[in-house]
Amino acid sequence: MNPKILTLTIAAALGAVSMSSHASGYRFGSQSVSAQSTADANAAEAGDASTIFANPAGLTRLDGTQIVGGVTAVIPHSTFTDTGSKRFTGTSSGGLTSQDSYTPGMVAAPSLYVSKKLNDQWTAGFGLFVPYGTKLDYDNNWSGRYAMTNVKLESVNLNPSAGFKLNEQHSFGFGVSAQFMKANLGQGVDVPGSIAALTGTPAATALLRSIVAAGGNPAVLASVKDGHGSMDGNDWGYGWNIGYLFQLDQDTRLGLSYRSSVSHKLKGSAVWDFNVTPDQVVNKIIAANSTKSNSAVLLNVHTPETFSVNGFRQIDSKWAVMGDATWTRTSRLQNLNIQFPGTVQGDEVILQNWKNTWRFSVGTSYKLDEKFTLRGGIAYDQSPVASTTLRHPALPDEDRMQLSLGTNWKLNNNASIDLAYSYLHFRDADGSFKNSCSPLISGCTGNGELTQGTWKTRLHMIGVAYNYQF
């Protein structure tokens, strides 16, 4: 691929992926429009070049050169209702107790796959897709602001692959991945709670004296506002994937596939804003006493590996059925320790302790005529969140059901269009996440807040892809 075109494609992918997470964990849930139309049950079908993502062994079933370019639009609707969020002092956190516009109205994520049959045994391929993504933007004055005000995760995966056909029954595939990840997190700093907690203590007396000595006005502390922190980082990571396809008979296939973990060391910066009163002298003293300073940021992340078992059966000339079971090792994502190298402040720790998950899907296709093939599928996807006390506002995730419908429209002998629609219904997600740190504890970074409430999420996905073979 032309390097300039590749650069522009990556930029477009990163610019597009900003949606509420709607697959297990942070995984973006549609890397293929044709797969989406069956609720991702068709990995063993290997009907187009997007098999590079699901099972690269399926490349051996493709003839000539194939190109698949698709885009999936995501339309989420989420609400949050507070049920008792508190500051570290035990008092109400205040702020807005409901949120209904913290997810984007609509966003889109692209995918691109290319395959070329080299000979009777070998087929080469290349995939570009979005593996993970989320964007949540709460109000800066919502009740959970001390946990976070906004989060954004963007990623893109480049996946050159190859398939090898040993004989009529056994095919193998493998690929390598270069994955770019970029993240941003914002959160409030509980300055009002800290001032209230210090009132009447020797530390408060010392603070007042330092303000007066510097020429500041201590009276402004009565109406002090929240501070704010913003952290960002990015990194390239590398991984691999393999697949196996077994042709039981002319109409039946069984597949296995594995995608490895990818290690990221996200490096970036942290910026702290303590413009919390009208008096800049007071603001500087509060910032100095916070022990927080603008610095570098480091976050180690290991994405979870997946293992899938799938099958496909052509019942007759019109009907086919298919299914998939995918295990994801989301237990790799334990605590997120945000480090601030070169400072005296300790890590900010986001407790996750995720559990491993399963996703089950079944689907079918029906060849209506020479032009149209109708598709459908249903899936159940487990959430990795282990309990309400581990449900952080950055990922208010729950188990969900997915219903998908779609069609393949054959334009001519070389070209076709895939269309897909999916509806995802999430269980209501109750959360009571407690941060074990506080602004008055040294050696760690955090507000000691309790974020408690219920998230409700419904989501629509609309996908379209153009397929060309020559």
C-alpha positions as CSV (number, residue, x, y, z in Angstrom):
1,M,0.0,0.0,0.0
2,N,1.2,3.5,-0.8
3,P,2.8,5.0,2.4
4,K,1.0,8.3,2.0
5,I,-2.4,6.5,1.6
6,L,-1.6,4.3,4.6
7,T,-0.8,7.3,6.8
8,L,-4.1,9.0,5.8
9,T,-6.0,5.8,6.4
10,I,-4.6,5.5,10.0
11,A,-5.4,9.1,10.7
12,A,-9.0,8.6,9.5
13,A,-9.3,5.5,11.7
14,L,-8.1,7.3,14.8
15,G,-10.3,10.3,14.0
16,A,-13.4,8.1,13.7
17,V,-13.1,5.8,16.7
18,S,-14.7,7.6,19.6
19,M,-17.7,5.8,20.9
20,S,-19.1,4.3,24.1
21,S,-17.6,0.8,24.6
22,H,-20.1,-1.7,23.4
23,A,-18.3,-4.9,23.4
24,S,-16.7,-6.8,26.3
25,G,-14.4,-4.4,28.1
26,Y,-12.9,-1.7,25.8
27,R,-13.1,-3.8,22.7
28,F,-14.8,-2.2,19.8
29,G,-17.4,-4.7,18.6
30,S,-17.5,-4.6,14.8
31,Q,-14.3,-5.2,12.7
32,S,-16.4,-6.5,9.8
33,V,-19.7,-5.5,8.4
34,S,-20.5,-9.0,7.0
35,A,-19.7,-10.5,10.4
36,Q,-21.8,-7.9,12.1
37,S,-24.8,-9.0,10.1
38,T,-24.6,-12.4,11.8
39,A,-23.7,-11.1,15.3
40,D,-20.1,-12.2,14.5
41,A,-21.1,-15.9,14.2
42,N,-19.5,-16.4,10.7
43,A,-15.8,-16.8,11.4
44,A,-15.8,-20.3,9.9
45,E,-17.6,-19.1,6.8
46,A,-14.6,-17.2,5.5
47,G,-16.7,-15.5,2.8
48,D,-14.5,-12.4,2.3
49,A,-11.2,-10.8,3.1
50,S,-12.4,-9.7,6.6
51,T,-11.6,-13.3,7.7
52,I,-8.1,-11.8,8.4
53,F,-9.5,-10.6,11.7
54,A,-11.7,-13.6,12.6
55,N,-9.6,-16.5,11.3
56,P,-6.7,-16.0,8.9
57,A,-6.8,-19.6,7.8
58,G,-10.0,-18.6,5.9
59,L,-7.8,-16.7,3.5
60,T,-7.2,-20.0,1.7
61,R,-10.8,-20.0,0.6
62,L,-10.6,-16.7,-1.3
63,D,-9.8,-16.5,-5.0
64,G,-8.0,-13.8,-6.9
65,T,-7.6,-10.4,-5.2
66,Q,-10.3,-9.1,-2.9
67,I,-10.8,-5.8,-1.2
68,V,-13.3,-5.0,1.5
69,G,-13.7,-1.5,2.7
70,G,-16.3,-0.8,5.4
71,V,-17.5,1.6,8.0
72,T,-19.7,1.1,11.1
73,A,-21.8,3.9,12.6
74,V,-22.4,3.7,16.3
75,I,-25.5,5.4,17.8
76,P,-25.4,5.0,21.6
77,H,-27.9,6.2,24.2
78,S,-26.9,6.1,27.9
79,T,-28.1,7.7,31.1
80,F,-26.7,7.9,34.6
81,T,-28.7,8.4,37.8
82,D,-26.9,9.1,41.1
83,T,-27.8,7.1,44.2
84,G,-25.5,8.5,46.8
85,S,-22.0,9.6,45.6
86,K,-19.8,11.0,48.3
87,R,-16.6,12.9,48.9
88,F,-13.8,11.3,51.0
89,T,-15.2,13.3,53.9
90,G,-18.4,11.2,53.8
91,T,-20.5,14.2,52.7
92,S,-22.4,14.4,49.4
93,S,-20.3,15.1,46.4
94,G,-23.0,17.5,45.1
95,G,-23.1,18.3,41.5
96,L,-25.4,17.0,38.8
97,T,-27.2,13.8,39.9
98,S,-28.2,12.7,36.4
99,Q,-26.4,12.6,33.0
100,D,-27.9,11.7,29.6
101,S,-25.5,13.2,27.1
102,Y,-22.1,11.9,28.1
103,T,-21.8,9.6,25.0
104,P,-21.4,10.8,21.4
105,G,-24.6,11.2,19.4
106,M,-23.1,9.2,16.5
107,V,-19.6,8.2,15.5
108,A,-18.1,5.9,12.9
109,A,-15.1,3.5,12.7
110,P,-13.7,2.1,9.4
111,S,-12.1,-1.2,8.4
112,L,-10.1,-2.2,5.4
113,Y,-9.0,-5.7,4.3
114,V,-7.1,-6.9,1.2
115,S,-6.3,-10.5,0.2
116,K,-4.4,-12.0,-2.8
117,K,-4.2,-15.6,-3.8
118,L,-0.5,-16.3,-4.6
119,N,-0.9,-20.0,-5.7
120,D,-2.8,-23.1,-4.8
121,Q,-1.4,-23.2,-1.3
122,W,-0.6,-19.6,-0.2
123,T,-2.8,-16.5,0.1
124,A,-1.5,-13.1,1.5
125,G,-3.6,-10.5,3.2
126,F,-3.6,-7.2,5.1
127,G,-6.1,-5.8,7.5
128,L,-6.6,-2.4,9.1
129,F,-9.3,-2.2,11.8
130,V,-10.2,-0.6,15.2
131,P,-9.8,-3.1,18.1
132,Y,-10.6,-0.9,21.0
133,G,-12.3,2.4,21.6
134,T,-14.3,4.5,24.0
135,K,-15.3,8.1,24.6
136,L,-17.3,9.3,27.6
137,D,-17.6,13.0,28.4
138,Y,-19.4,13.7,31.6
139,D,-20.2,17.3,32.9
140,N,-17.4,18.8,34.8
141,N,-19.9,19.3,37.7
142,W,-21.5,15.8,37.7
143,S,-21.6,13.9,41.0
144,G,-18.8,11.5,39.9
145,R,-16.4,14.1,38.8
146,Y,-13.7,13.1,41.3
147,A,-13.5,9.7,39.7
148,M,-13.4,11.2,36.1
149,T,-14.9,13.8,33.9
150,N,-13.9,12.4,30.6
151,V,-12.1,9.5,29.0
152,K,-11.1,8.8,25.4
153,L,-9.4,5.7,24.1
154,E,-8.5,5.4,20.4
155,S,-6.7,2.6,18.7
156,V,-5.9,1.1,15.2
157,N,-4.4,-2.3,14.3
158,L,-2.4,-3.1,11.2
159,N,-2.5,-6.9,10.6
160,P,-0.5,-8.4,7.6
161,S,-1.4,-12.0,7.4
162,A,-1.0,-15.2,5.4
163,G,-3.0,-18.4,4.8
164,F,-1.6,-21.8,4.0
165,K,-3.6,-24.7,2.6
166,L,-2.0,-28.0,3.5
167,N,-4.6,-30.1,1.7
168,E,-8.4,-30.2,1.0
169,Q,-9.1,-30.6,4.7
170,H,-6.5,-28.6,6.6
171,S,-5.8,-24.9,6.3
172,F,-3.7,-22.6,8.6
173,G,-3.3,-18.9,9.0
174,F,-1.1,-16.5,10.9
175,G,-0.6,-12.8,11.2
176,V,1.3,-10.1,13.0
177,S,-0.1,-6.9,14.5
178,A,1.2,-3.4,14.9
179,Q,-1.2,-1.6,17.2
180,F,-1.3,2.1,18.0
181,M,-3.2,3.2,21.2
182,K,-3.9,6.7,22.4
183,A,-5.7,7.6,25.7
184,N,-6.8,10.6,27.6
185,L,-8.4,10.9,31.1
186,G,-9.7,13.9,32.9
187,Q,-10.9,14.2,36.5
188,G,-11.8,16.7,39.2
189,V,-9.6,17.4,42.2
190,D,-11.5,17.7,45.5
191,V,-10.1,21.0,46.8
192,P,-13.3,22.0,48.6
193,G,-13.4,18.6,50.5
194,S,-9.7,19.0,51.4
195,I,-10.3,22.5,52.8
196,A,-13.3,21.3,54.8
197,A,-11.4,18.3,56.2
198,L,-8.5,20.6,57.3
199,T,-10.7,23.1,59.1
200,G,-9.7,23.5,62.7
201,T,-6.5,21.5,62.3
202,P,-2.9,22.8,62.7
203,A,-2.4,22.2,58.9
204,A,-5.3,24.7,58.3
205,T,-3.7,27.3,60.5
206,A,-0.4,26.9,58.7
207,L,-2.2,27.3,55.3
208,L,-3.9,30.5,56.4
209,R,-0.6,31.9,57.7
210,S,1.2,31.2,54.4
211,I,-1.6,32.8,52.4
212,V,-1.5,36.0,54.6
213,A,2.3,36.1,54.5
214,A,2.3,35.9,50.7
215,G,-0.3,38.7,50.4
216,G,-3.3,36.6,49.6
217,N,-6.8,36.8,50.8
218,P,-7.8,33.7,52.9
219,A,-11.5,34.7,52.7
220,V,-11.7,33.3,49.2
221,L,-11.3,29.8,50.6
222,A,-15.0,29.9,51.6
223,S,-16.0,29.6,47.9
224,V,-13.1,27.5,46.6
225,K,-13.9,25.4,43.5
226,D,-12.6,22.0,42.2
227,G,-9.3,21.7,40.6
228,H,-8.8,19.5,37.5
229,G,-6.3,17.1,36.2
230,S,-5.8,15.9,32.6
231,M,-3.6,12.9,31.6
232,D,-2.8,11.6,28.2
233,G,-0.5,9.0,26.6
234,N,0.2,6.9,23.5
235,D,2.2,4.0,22.3
236,W,2.8,1.3,19.6
237,G,2.5,-2.3,20.7
238,Y,3.0,-5.6,18.8
239,G,1.3,-9.0,18.8
240,W,0.3,-11.9,16.6
241,N,-2.6,-14.2,15.7
242,I,-3.1,-17.7,14.3
243,G,-6.0,-19.7,12.9
244,Y,-6.9,-23.2,11.8
245,L,-9.8,-24.3,9.5
246,F,-10.9,-27.9,9.1
247,Q,-13.1,-28.9,6.1
248,L,-15.1,-31.8,7.5
249,D,-17.0,-32.3,4.2
250,Q,-18.0,-30.1,1.3
251,D,-20.6,-28.2,3.4
252,T,-19.1,-28.2,6.9
253,R,-16.2,-26.3,8.4
254,L,-14.8,-26.0,11.9
255,G,-12.4,-23.3,12.9
256,L,-10.0,-22.3,15.8
257,S,-8.4,-18.9,16.2
258,Y,-6.2,-17.1,18.7
259,R,-5.2,-13.5,19.0
260,S,-2.4,-12.6,21.4
261,S,-2.1,-10.0,24.0
262,V,-0.5,-6.7,23.1
263,S,1.7,-4.8,25.6
264,H,1.5,-1.0,25.7
265,K,3.6,1.5,27.7
266,L,1.5,4.6,27.2
267,K,3.7,7.7,27.7
268,G,2.5,11.2,27.9
269,S,1.9,14.1,30.3
270,A,-0.2,15.2,33.2
271,V,-1.5,18.8,33.6
272,W,-3.1,20.0,36.8
273,D,-5.2,23.1,37.0
274,F,-5.6,24.8,40.4
275,N,-7.4,28.0,39.2
276,V,-9.8,27.4,42.1
277,T,-10.3,31.0,43.5
278,P,-10.2,34.5,42.1
279,D,-6.9,35.1,44.0
280,Q,-3.9,33.8,42.1
281,V,-1.7,34.0,45.2
282,V,-4.1,31.6,47.0
283,N,-4.2,29.3,43.9
284,K,-0.4,29.0,43.9
285,I,-0.3,28.1,47.5
286,I,-3.1,25.5,47.1
287,A,-1.2,24.0,44.1
288,A,2.0,23.8,46.1
289,N,0.3,22.1,49.0
290,S,-1.4,19.6,46.7
291,T,1.9,17.9,45.9
292,K,0.7,17.7,42.3
293,S,2.8,19.1,39.5
294,N,2.7,19.0,35.7
295,S,4.8,16.0,34.8
296,A,5.3,12.9,32.6
297,V,2.8,10.1,32.7
298,L,3.4,6.3,32.3
299,L,0.7,3.6,32.1
300,N,1.4,-0.1,31.4
301,V,-1.5,-1.9,29.7
302,H,-1.8,-5.5,28.5
303,T,-4.7,-6.0,26.1
304,P,-6.5,-9.4,26.6
305,E,-5.9,-12.4,24.3
306,T,-8.8,-14.2,22.7
307,F,-9.5,-17.8,21.7
308,S,-12.4,-18.7,19.5
309,V,-14.1,-21.9,18.3
310,N,-16.5,-21.6,15.4
311,G,-18.4,-23.6,12.9
312,F,-20.3,-23.3,9.6
313,R,-22.8,-25.6,7.9
314,Q,-24.3,-25.2,4.4
315,I,-27.7,-26.9,4.9
316,D,-28.8,-26.7,1.3
317,S,-28.4,-24.4,-1.7
318,K,-30.1,-21.5,0.1
319,W,-29.7,-22.0,3.9
320,A,-26.6,-21.9,6.1
321,V,-26.1,-21.9,9.8
322,M,-23.1,-20.8,11.8
323,G,-21.9,-20.2,15.4
324,D,-19.0,-18.9,17.4
325,A,-17.8,-19.1,21.1
326,T,-15.0,-16.7,22.0
327,W,-13.1,-16.6,25.3
328,T,-11.4,-13.4,26.3
329,R,-8.7,-13.3,29.0
330,T,-9.8,-9.9,30.4
331,S,-8.3,-10.9,33.7
332,R,-5.1,-9.5,32.3
333,L,-6.6,-6.0,32.9
334,Q,-6.2,-5.8,36.7
335,N,-5.5,-2.5,38.3
336,L,-4.5,0.5,36.1
337,N,-1.6,2.2,37.8
338,I,-1.1,5.7,36.4
339,Q,2.5,6.7,37.3
340,F,4.0,10.2,37.5
341,P,7.7,9.8,37.0
342,G,10.0,12.4,38.6
343,T,7.4,13.6,41.1
344,V,6.8,12.9,44.8
345,Q,3.1,12.0,44.3
346,G,2.3,8.3,44.2
347,D,0.4,6.4,41.5
348,E,-3.2,6.9,40.7
349,V,-4.8,3.4,40.9
350,I,-8.0,2.5,39.1
351,L,-9.2,-0.8,40.5
352,Q,-10.6,-3.2,37.9
353,N,-9.7,-6.8,38.8
354,W,-11.6,-7.9,35.7
355,K,-12.8,-11.5,35.2
356,N,-12.4,-13.6,32.0
357,T,-15.4,-13.5,29.7
358,W,-17.3,-15.6,27.1
359,R,-19.2,-14.4,24.0
360,F,-21.6,-16.8,22.3
361,S,-23.2,-16.1,18.9
362,V,-25.3,-18.0,16.4
363,G,-26.3,-16.9,12.9
364,T,-27.9,-17.9,9.7
365,S,-27.9,-16.8,6.0
366,Y,-30.5,-17.3,3.3
367,K,-29.9,-16.9,-0.4
368,L,-33.0,-15.1,-1.6
369,D,-31.9,-15.0,-5.3
370,E,-28.9,-14.4,-7.4
371,K,-28.4,-10.9,-6.1
372,F,-29.5,-10.9,-2.4
373,T,-28.4,-13.0,0.5
374,L,-30.1,-12.3,3.8
375,R,-28.3,-12.7,7.2
376,G,-29.2,-12.6,10.8
377,G,-27.7,-13.5,14.2
378,I,-28.0,-13.2,18.0
379,A,-25.2,-13.0,20.6
380,Y,-24.7,-12.9,24.3
381,D,-21.6,-11.1,25.6
382,Q,-20.4,-11.1,29.2
383,S,-19.0,-8.1,30.9
384,P,-15.6,-8.4,32.5
385,V,-16.7,-6.2,35.5
386,A,-16.7,-8.5,38.5
387,S,-18.9,-6.5,40.9
388,T,-20.7,-3.2,41.5
389,T,-17.8,-2.1,43.7
390,L,-15.4,-2.5,40.7
391,R,-17.6,-0.7,38.2
392,H,-15.7,2.5,37.4
393,P,-17.4,5.4,35.5
394,A,-14.8,5.0,32.8
395,L,-16.4,1.7,31.8
396,P,-19.9,1.2,33.3
397,D,-20.1,-2.1,31.5
398,E,-22.7,-4.9,31.9
399,D,-23.7,-8.1,30.1
400,R,-25.5,-7.5,26.9
401,M,-27.6,-9.1,24.1
402,Q,-27.0,-8.3,20.4
403,L,-29.6,-8.8,17.6
404,S,-28.3,-8.3,14.1
405,L,-29.7,-8.3,10.6
406,G,-28.2,-7.7,7.2
407,T,-27.8,-8.5,3.6
408,N,-25.2,-9.0,0.9
409,W,-26.2,-7.3,-2.4
410,K,-24.4,-8.6,-5.4
411,L,-23.9,-5.8,-7.9
412,N,-22.2,-7.8,-10.6
413,N,-19.7,-10.7,-10.8
414,N,-17.0,-8.6,-9.2
415,A,-18.6,-6.3,-6.7
416,S,-21.1,-6.5,-3.8
417,I,-22.3,-4.4,-0.9
418,D,-22.8,-5.6,2.7
419,L,-25.4,-3.9,4.9
420,A,-25.8,-4.6,8.6
421,Y,-27.9,-3.4,11.5
422,S,-27.4,-4.4,15.2
423,Y,-29.3,-3.5,18.4
424,L,-27.5,-4.0,21.7
425,H,-29.4,-4.1,25.0
426,F,-27.3,-3.8,28.1
427,R,-28.4,-4.9,31.5
428,D,-28.7,-1.9,33.9
429,A,-25.3,-1.4,35.5
430,D,-25.2,-0.5,39.2
431,G,-22.0,0.9,40.5
432,S,-20.5,1.9,43.9
433,F,-16.8,2.5,43.1
434,K,-14.7,3.6,46.1
435,N,-11.2,5.1,45.7
436,S,-9.0,4.1,48.5
437,C,-6.8,7.2,48.3
438,S,-7.7,10.8,49.2
439,P,-6.1,14.3,48.7
440,L,-4.8,14.2,52.3
441,I,-3.0,10.8,52.0
442,S,0.6,11.0,50.9
443,G,2.1,8.3,48.6
444,C,-0.9,8.0,46.3
445,T,-3.0,10.1,43.9
446,G,-6.8,10.2,44.2
447,N,-9.8,11.8,45.7
448,G,-11.1,9.0,47.9
449,E,-14.5,9.4,46.4
450,L,-17.5,7.1,46.3
451,T,-19.2,7.1,42.9
452,Q,-22.6,5.4,43.3
453,G,-25.4,5.2,40.7
454,T,-27.0,3.3,37.9
455,W,-26.0,3.4,34.2
456,K,-28.5,2.4,31.5
457,T,-27.3,1.9,27.9
458,R,-28.9,1.0,24.6
459,L,-27.0,1.0,21.3
460,H,-27.6,0.8,17.5
461,M,-24.9,0.0,14.9
462,I,-25.3,0.5,11.2
463,G,-22.6,-0.9,8.9
464,V,-21.9,-0.7,5.2
465,A,-19.1,-2.3,3.2
466,Y,-18.0,-2.5,-0.4
467,N,-16.4,-5.7,-1.7
468,Y,-14.5,-6.0,-4.9
469,Q,-12.8,-9.0,-6.4
470,F,-10.6,-9.3,-9.5
